[in-house]
Amino acid sequence: MNRKSTFSAIGGYQPFLFCIGMYIVALFFSIFICSAIFYAVNPKTEVATSSTGGEKTAMLNTGKQVLLTVANK
């Protein structure tokens, strides 16, 4: 019985390909998580001082509405 199997070599590479795939997925998620943490700690803001009381207010460059402010008293 003569068998011609074209997929026999792919079965040997399955653990190697799985490890490469998991490495790529882990790399993608680690970059995403690290950049999210970095931008949470270091947001892109301008610090402006008001002329009335010397309060510092964070101004967003995108022009979006600020939902939370923190006042130091």
Buried (B, 14 or more C-beta within 10 A) or exposed (E): EEEEEEEEEEEEEEEEEEEEEEEEEEEEEEEEEEEEEEEEEEEEEEEEEEEEEEEEBEEEEEEEEEEEEEEEE
